[in-house]
Amino acid sequence: MGKITGFKEFERKDETYKKVKERIGNFNEFTIPLSETEITKQGSRCMDCGIPFCHSACPLGNLIPDFNDMVHRGEWKKASYILHTTNNFPEFTGRLCPAPCEQACVLGIIGNPVSIENLEKNIVERAFAEGWIVAQQPSKRTGKKVAVIGSGPAGLATAQQLNRAGHSVSVFERDDALGGLLRYGIPNFKLEKEIIDRRIAILKEEGIEFYTNINVGVNYSTEKLNEFDAIVLCGGATQRRSLPTPGIDTKGVVQAMDFLTQATKVIFGKELKDQVLATDKHVIVIGGGDTGSDCVGTSNRQGAKSVTNFEIMPKPPIGRSETTPWPFWPLQLKTSTSHKEGCERNWLINTKEFISNENGELTSLKTIEVEWKIVAGQRPELLEIEGTEKIWPCDLALLALGFTGPETILSDQLGIKTDERSNYKASDTEYQTNIPHIFTAGDMRRGQSLIVWAISEGREAAKKVDEYLMGYSNLPSKGDGDLPSL
């Protein structure tokens, strides 16, 4: 794959970024692409490693060495074909995936791994620019009707695969625009929404029907689903985690997803009452994951007076931890572009109280430093360190604590069994709930996870739905056979 000595000749190069002062003045994407010559060199770095661990580390089973080799050879159209063989939406994963494939790259043992995610992004953007990505309508219809609930990455992947099998697919989205988490949960500076609209336009041309502002079980009776031969639930894990902290209901303590959703809606002309803004405020983001990082970037763009980030866990090591050796996903410090735009980061700190003024408005919060006591065979215990209390000025506290699981309105009304975390029960191999014609995929089944996993789940669930409806399926499954001939 690639050039035999390419990994020796070429150093890894990644996209660069516009300067901080320039990029925080708007909500646009701010990456500066590599030249075609340079990205070709990056494809040439892919080694003839024998066993491509990148392939097995990818939840989609992407044929990474194959499309890297096509980039090396300048065969961009073939690279796009190979990429789309396993991934319905590489324009999403090429921007948002944490790239477990790169952490499993064999070249990473001795140096910097191949820049797989950036190669993926360049391939799909070249394909769109050249007009290679076009609607693929099925040659015939089966007469079967399928309802997909949720238009996030799992729902969209499910819908496209089932439509390719010839079924008539209707996608129901409770929000006012399609895309799920991609639309309002991911800031525009990480994923411009035209990227979503571009792909959905193709899905519509392929024959998929989309319905927005339809909240099944609320303003759309679940009884209406009886007209469908199969149903796939892809509503995500949207129950937000909170804190058992005094003052949690104080005005100015806001769920991160509410803050991010409002910010994106306003960009696109939606009229909102009482929008939560970080402008001229001391902002504290509680939670150190990707959502917390997104809150940091959004707060800086809104003109926050200061931005501080709290994380209750220890600061990860800069390099790989001994507990996560190659090719495992590493435990190590991640510093996002948002962090680099201006943010004070703090680890091993716990919020004890949200403090308000006489009007009930947040003015500060109290914290205490903590440590984790780890005893073999027991769950880690959180211990507070006496004498480390501190008061922080704070006008806006954003809770970026993740999600506890999916909402239960559909499971309650449809009679679907759930686990202790409210995930909809379905097997890893069949994606079928306790009601035979109802399937589930993505975060609604597996809990909060990655976009790349959502797409993978959607593809796998679609195959099982097709088998249920037809008795067999020609849809691909992860790991099926070899690459079709080019």
C-alpha distance (Angstrom), angle and dihedral (degrees) to the residues before:
residue distance angle dihedral
M1 . . .
G2 3.77 . .
K3 3.77 117.9 .
I4 3.79 113.0 -24.6
T5 3.82 92.3 -131.3
G6 3.81 96.4 26.9
F7 3.79 94.7 108.6
K8 3.81 88.0 58.0
E9 3.80 95.9 45.2
F10 3.80 102.4 43.4
E11 3.79 130.3 52.3
R12 3.77 120.8 -144.6
K13 3.79 113.1 -93.0
D14 3.78 125.2 -173.8
E15 3.75 133.4 -166.3
T16 3.77 114.5 -79.1
Y17 3.79 126.6 -138.4
K18 3.75 138.6 -127.7
K19 3.79 113.4 -101.8
V20 3.78 116.0 -81.0
K21 3.79 95.1 -115.7
E22 3.80 90.3 54.1
R23 3.78 99.6 43.6
I24 3.81 99.6 46.2
G25 3.80 88.7 59.3
N26 3.80 90.4 77.2
F27 3.81 143.5 14.7
N28 3.80 97.6 -112.7
E29 3.80 126.2 120.7
F30 3.80 108.8 -90.4
T31 3.80 106.9 -165.4
I32 3.81 120.2 126.0
P33 3.82 109.0 -144.6
L34 3.76 123.8 -132.6
S35 3.79 118.6 -112.5
E36 3.80 118.3 -96.1
T37 3.80 88.9 -109.9
E38 3.78 91.9 54.2
I39 3.79 96.0 44.2
T40 3.81 88.3 50.8
K41 3.80 88.2 55.9
Q42 3.79 89.3 51.9
G43 3.79 89.7 55.6
S44 3.79 88.4 49.5
R45 3.81 90.3 60.0
C46 3.83 90.9 71.8
M47 3.80 106.0 113.2
D48 3.77 128.9 -138.5
C49 3.79 85.1 -117.5
G50 3.79 99.1 162.8
I51 3.80 97.0 -135.1
P52 3.83 111.4 45.1
F53 3.78 101.9 -147.7
C54 3.81 87.7 179.3
H55 3.80 88.1 69.1
S56 3.81 94.2 54.1
A57 3.82 92.9 42.8
C58 3.80 91.7 57.2
P59 3.84 112.2 89.6
L60 3.81 87.7 -145.1
G61 3.79 94.7 48.5
N62 3.81 89.7 -125.4
L63 3.81 113.2 -165.4
I64 3.77 91.3 -122.5
P65 3.83 102.8 166.1
D66 3.81 89.0 48.8
F67 3.80 96.7 55.5
N68 3.81 91.3 39.1
D69 3.79 88.0 56.3
M70 3.79 91.7 50.7
V71 3.81 90.3 52.5
H72 3.81 89.1 50.1
R73 3.81 89.0 52.7
G74 3.80 93.9 44.9
E75 3.80 91.0 -115.5
W76 3.79 95.3 136.9
K77 3.79 97.4 160.5
K78 3.79 91.0 53.6
A79 3.80 89.1 46.9
S80 3.81 89.1 55.5
Y81 3.79 91.4 48.9
I82 3.80 91.9 51.6
L83 3.80 92.7 45.9
H84 3.81 93.7 50.2
T85 3.81 91.0 48.1
T86 3.81 89.0 78.8
N87 3.80 105.2 14.2
N88 3.81 123.5 57.4
F89 3.80 94.6 -169.6
P90 3.82 114.1 28.1
E91 3.80 89.9 157.1
F92 3.82 87.0 69.7
T93 3.80 98.9 42.6
G94 3.82 91.1 41.1
R95 3.79 87.5 62.8
L96 3.79 105.4 30.1
C97 3.80 110.9 26.2
P98 3.84 116.5 106.7
A99 3.82 85.2 -138.5
P100 3.82 106.1 -125.7
C101 3.81 84.3 179.1
E102 3.80 90.5 68.4
Q103 3.78 92.5 50.7
A104 3.81 88.3 54.6
C105 3.82 95.1 45.6
V106 3.81 110.4 127.0
L107 3.80 90.1 -138.2
G108 3.81 86.8 62.2
I109 3.79 89.8 72.1
I110 3.80 91.5 71.2
G111 3.80 103.9 18.9
N112 3.78 145.3 -18.3
P113 3.82 112.9 -26.4
V114 3.78 124.5 -120.1
S115 3.82 111.3 -78.6
I116 3.80 91.9 -116.9
E117 3.80 98.2 160.1
N118 3.79 93.3 53.0
L119 3.80 91.2 46.7
E120 3.79 88.6 52.9
K121 3.79 91.6 51.5
N122 3.79 92.6 48.2
I123 3.79 92.5 49.3
V124 3.80 95.0 52.7
E125 3.80 94.2 42.6
R126 3.81 90.0 51.0
A127 3.79 88.8 49.5
F128 3.79 92.9 52.6
A129 3.80 91.7 45.8
E130 3.80 91.6 51.2
G131 3.80 93.9 45.9
W132 3.80 94.6 -117.4
I133 3.80 94.0 129.9
V134 3.80 106.6 78.9
A135 3.78 136.7 154.2
Q136 3.80 115.0 -78.0
Q137 3.77 108.5 -155.4
P138 3.82 118.4 -167.4
S139 3.79 116.0 -105.0
K140 3.81 91.1 -128.1
R141 3.80 140.4 4.1
T142 3.79 124.1 -118.1
G143 3.79 96.4 -150.3
K144 3.81 90.2 -120.9
K145 3.80 120.1 127.4
V146 3.81 123.4 -148.5
A147 3.80 129.2 -172.3
V148 3.80 118.5 -151.6
I149 3.80 114.8 -164.3
G150 3.80 111.2 -152.8
S151 3.80 130.2 27.2
G152 3.79 100.1 -139.8
P153 3.81 120.8 117.2
A154 3.83 93.2 -73.6
G155 3.79 92.7 49.5
L156 3.79 94.3 45.3
A157 3.80 92.9 48.6
T158 3.81 91.4 47.6
A159 3.78 91.1 49.2
Q160 3.79 95.6 48.9
Q161 3.79 94.1 48.0
L162 3.82 94.0 47.5
N163 3.79 90.8 46.6
R164 3.81 89.3 52.7
A165 3.80 87.6 54.6
G166 3.80 88.0 58.4
H167 3.79 100.7 -104.5
S168 3.81 121.7 135.5
V169 3.79 105.9 -113.9
S170 3.81 128.8 -161.9
V171 3.81 118.9 -171.4
F172 3.80 119.3 -157.9
E173 3.82 120.1 -159.0
R174 3.79 123.0 -176.8
D175 3.80 95.3 -155.4
D176 3.80 126.4 74.9
A177 3.81 94.0 -105.2
L178 3.79 136.5 34.4
G179 3.78 127.1 -104.2
G180 3.79 106.1 68.0
L181 3.80 111.4 -147.7
L182 3.79 89.8 1.3
R183 3.80 91.2 61.4
Y184 3.77 105.0 45.9
G185 3.81 106.1 3.3
I186 3.81 96.2 58.6
P187 3.83 116.4 61.9
N188 3.78 117.7 -118.3
F189 3.80 91.5 -117.9
K190 3.82 88.4 66.0
L191 3.80 97.3 38.9
E192 3.79 120.9 12.9
K193 3.77 107.7 -143.6
E194 3.78 93.4 -129.1
I195 3.81 84.7 72.9
I196 3.82 89.3 62.5
D197 3.81 93.8 43.5
R198 3.80 91.1 50.6
R199 3.80 91.7 58.0
I200 3.81 96.0 40.7
A201 3.80 89.9 53.9
I202 3.82 87.1 60.6
L203 3.81 92.2 47.7
K204 3.80 90.3 52.2
E205 3.80 90.7 49.6
E206 3.80 88.2 52.4
G207 3.80 88.2 60.4
I208 3.80 105.0 -98.1
E209 3.81 113.7 142.0
F210 3.81 118.4 -140.5
Y211 3.80 128.5 -162.0
T212 3.81 122.5 -171.0
N213 3.82 129.5 -165.7
I214 3.81 87.9 34.0
N215 3.78 111.3 130.4
V216 3.78 103.8 -175.1
G217 3.77 109.9 -139.4
V218 3.81 92.4 22.0
N219 3.81 112.7 51.9
Y220 3.81 94.3 1.8
S221 3.77 117.6 54.5
T222 3.78 117.1 -125.7
E223 3.81 86.2 -135.7
K224 3.80 88.2 72.0
L225 3.79 87.6 65.2
N226 3.80 88.6 71.3
E227 3.81 89.5 85.9
F228 3.82 89.8 68.1
D229 3.78 124.8 85.4
A230 3.81 91.5 -145.8
I231 3.79 137.5 9.9
V232 3.80 128.0 -153.5
L233 3.80 117.8 -162.5
C234 3.82 112.3 -150.5
G235 3.79 101.0 156.3
G236 3.78 96.9 134.6
A237 3.81 130.9 -136.2
T238 3.79 102.4 -65.2
Q239 3.81 106.4 154.7
R240 3.78 102.3 114.1
R241 3.77 122.0 -137.8
S242 3.80 117.2 -124.4
L243 3.83 135.9 -175.2
P244 3.82 130.6 -103.9
T245 3.79 88.4 -135.4
P246 3.82 128.8 135.2
G247 3.79 110.4 -104.3
I248 3.81 94.7 24.0
D249 3.82 89.8 138.0
T250 3.80 93.1 54.1
K251 3.79 115.8 129.3
G252 3.79 104.2 -102.0
V253 3.81 96.8 40.8
V254 3.80 102.4 107.5
Q255 3.78 137.0 174.5
A256 3.81 110.0 -111.8
M257 3.79 94.4 -129.7
D258 3.82 91.4 55.3
F259 3.80 89.6 51.9
L260 3.81 94.1 47.3
T261 3.81 94.3 44.2
Q262 3.79 92.4 51.7
A263 3.80 92.2 48.3
T264 3.80 92.1 53.8
K265 3.80 95.4 44.0
V266 3.79 91.8 53.2
I267 3.82 91.1 52.0
F268 3.80 87.9 60.6
G269 3.78 96.5 47.8
K270 3.80 100.8 -95.8
E271 3.78 112.6 152.9
L272 3.78 112.6 -129.2
K273 3.76 131.6 -178.5
D274 3.80 117.2 -134.6
Q275 3.80 97.2 -1.3
V276 3.79 112.9 -161.6
L277 3.81 107.0 -119.3
A278 3.79 132.1 -175.9
T279 3.81 92.6 -154.2
D280 3.83 112.2 138.2
K281 3.79 91.4 -10.5
H282 3.77 135.4 124.2
V283 3.80 99.5 -118.5
I284 3.79 124.6 -162.1
V285 3.78 117.9 -169.8
I286 3.80 113.3 -158.3
G287 3.79 109.7 -155.1
G288 3.79 129.5 49.5
G289 3.81 102.6 -140.8
D290 3.79 132.1 100.0
T291 3.80 93.3 -74.7
G292 3.79 89.9 52.9
S293 3.79 89.3 50.7
D294 3.81 90.0 50.6
C295 3.81 89.3 53.1
V296 3.79 89.6 52.2
G297 3.81 92.4 52.3
T298 3.80 92.9 45.4
S299 3.82 92.9 47.7
N300 3.80 91.3 52.1
R301 3.79 90.7 50.6
Q302 3.79 90.5 50.9
G303 3.79 90.8 53.9
A304 3.80 103.5 -105.0
K305 3.80 116.3 -171.5
S306 3.81 90.1 -135.1
V307 3.81 136.2 -9.6
T308 3.80 123.0 -150.4
N309 3.79 127.8 178.9
F310 3.81 125.4 -152.2
E311 3.80 125.3 -161.5
I312 3.79 123.1 179.6
M313 3.82 93.2 -156.1
P314 3.83 125.5 79.1
K315 3.79 119.7 -88.4
P316 3.81 107.3 -91.2
P317 3.80 120.0 -124.1
I318 3.80 118.2 -95.2
G319 3.81 91.8 -124.7
R320 3.78 131.9 36.7
S321 3.76 116.8 -54.5
E322 3.79 118.2 -125.2
T323 3.79 86.9 -122.2
T324 3.82 91.6 62.6
P325 3.82 107.3 42.4
W326 3.79 122.3 172.9
P327 3.02 128.0 -40.2
F328 3.81 92.8 25.0
W329 3.78 122.6 93.8
P330 3.81 102.2 -88.6
L331 3.75 129.0 -120.8
Q332 3.80 99.7 -135.9
L333 3.78 141.4 127.6
K334 3.79 115.6 -76.4
T335 3.78 117.4 -159.8
S336 3.79 111.8 -172.1
T337 3.79 128.4 -156.8
S338 3.81 87.2 -106.5
H339 3.80 91.6 57.6
K340 3.80 89.0 52.1
E341 3.80 90.7 54.4
G342 3.78 91.4 68.0
C343 3.79 128.9 -54.5
E344 3.78 139.0 136.4
R345 3.79 108.4 -137.0
N346 3.80 124.3 -155.2
W347 3.80 129.8 -175.6
L348 3.82 132.7 -164.6
I349 3.77 92.8 27.3
N350 3.80 128.6 131.7
T351 3.81 129.0 -161.7
K352 3.80 111.9 -124.3
E353 3.80 103.2 175.4
F354 3.80 142.8 1.0
I355 3.80 108.3 -137.9
S356 3.81 122.8 -151.9
N357 3.79 138.2 -175.7
E358 3.79 127.7 -119.9
N359 3.82 89.8 -78.5
G360 3.78 92.1 56.7
E361 3.81 93.1 -108.8
L362 3.78 121.4 141.1
T363 3.82 113.3 -105.9
S364 3.81 104.1 160.0
L365 3.75 145.2 -17.6
K366 3.78 135.1 -133.7
T367 3.79 122.4 -131.1
I368 3.76 138.9 -179.7
E369 3.79 130.0 -158.0
V370 3.80 116.3 -114.7
E371 3.77 141.8 -169.1
W372 3.78 133.1 -157.2
K373 3.79 119.4 -121.2
I374 3.79 108.7 -152.4
V375 3.80 119.9 -165.3
A376 3.78 120.2 177.8
G377 3.78 112.1 -103.7
Q378 3.80 93.7 14.5
R379 3.77 134.9 90.0
P380 3.83 113.6 -97.6
E381 3.80 112.4 -95.0
L382 3.82 122.7 -140.8
L383 3.79 113.2 -134.8
E384 3.80 126.6 -170.6
I385 3.79 118.9 -135.3
E386 3.79 110.9 -131.0
G387 3.77 117.8 -125.4
T388 3.82 95.5 22.7
E389 3.81 98.9 102.6
K390 3.80 115.1 134.9
I391 3.80 136.5 -179.1
W392 3.80 115.8 -138.3
P393 3.81 124.1 -165.8
C394 3.80 106.3 -118.6
D395 3.81 132.9 167.4
L396 3.82 95.4 170.0
A397 3.81 127.3 30.2
L398 3.80 116.1 -170.6
L399 3.80 117.9 -159.0
A400 3.81 107.7 -145.1
L401 3.78 96.1 168.6
G402 3.77 101.6 133.6
F403 3.78 128.4 -120.6
T404 3.78 132.3 -60.4
G405 3.81 94.8 -149.9
P406 3.81 144.2 -69.9
E407 3.78 123.7 -39.6
T408 3.78 114.4 -97.5
I409 3.79 102.3 -140.6
L410 3.81 92.8 102.1
S411 3.78 95.7 40.8
D412 3.82 89.3 50.8
Q413 3.80 95.1 48.4
L414 3.80 96.8 40.2
G415 3.80 96.5 39.7
I416 3.80 96.0 -119.7
K417 3.79 118.3 162.7
T418 3.81 117.9 -121.0
D419 3.79 135.2 -168.8
E420 3.81 128.3 -121.1
R421 3.83 90.5 -79.5
S422 3.82 93.1 50.1
N423 3.83 92.0 -107.8
Y424 3.80 110.8 150.8
K425 3.79 107.3 -107.8
A426 3.78 116.2 -118.9
S427 3.78 131.3 139.1
D428 3.79 122.4 -100.0
T429 3.78 90.7 -121.0
E430 3.81 104.5 39.3
Y431 3.84 105.1 28.6
Q432 3.80 86.0 -150.4
T433 3.81 121.4 138.1
N434 3.80 125.5 -144.9
I435 3.82 86.1 -83.3
P436 3.82 104.2 72.4
H437 3.81 99.7 -141.1
I438 3.81 94.1 45.2
F439 3.80 118.8 82.7
T440 3.79 132.5 176.9
A441 3.80 135.8 -157.2
G442 3.78 143.3 172.5
D443 3.79 125.3 23.1
M444 3.81 90.7 -17.2
R445 3.81 88.1 66.7
R446 3.81 105.0 29.1
G447 3.80 101.6 27.0
Q448 3.80 128.4 -117.9
S449 3.78 108.4 -14.0
L450 3.82 145.9 136.4
I451 3.79 129.5 -51.3
V452 3.79 89.6 -121.5
W453 3.80 89.3 56.6
A454 3.81 90.5 49.6
I455 3.80 91.5 55.3
S456 3.80 90.8 46.3
E457 3.80 91.6 49.8
G458 3.80 91.4 48.8
R459 3.79 92.0 52.3
E460 3.80 93.7 47.2
A461 3.80 93.4 45.7
A462 3.81 91.1 50.2
K463 3.79 90.6 56.5
K464 3.80 91.1 52.3
V465 3.80 92.2 47.6
D466 3.80 89.4 50.5
E467 3.80 90.4 51.0
Y468 3.81 90.2 49.1
L469 3.80 92.5 51.3
M470 3.81 99.3 40.0
G471 3.79 105.8 22.3
Y472 3.82 90.8 -117.7
S473 3.80 138.6 35.0
N474 3.76 136.6 -145.9
L475 3.79 92.1 -168.2
P476 3.81 113.1 118.4
S477 3.77 123.0 -107.0
K478 3.78 127.8 -157.8
G479 3.78 109.0 -80.2
D480 3.80 95.2 14.5
G481 3.79 111.4 152.2
D482 3.77 125.7 -63.9
L483 3.77 133.3 -42.6
P484 3.82 112.5 -73.7
S485 3.79 113.4 -109.6
L486 3.79 114.6 -85.3
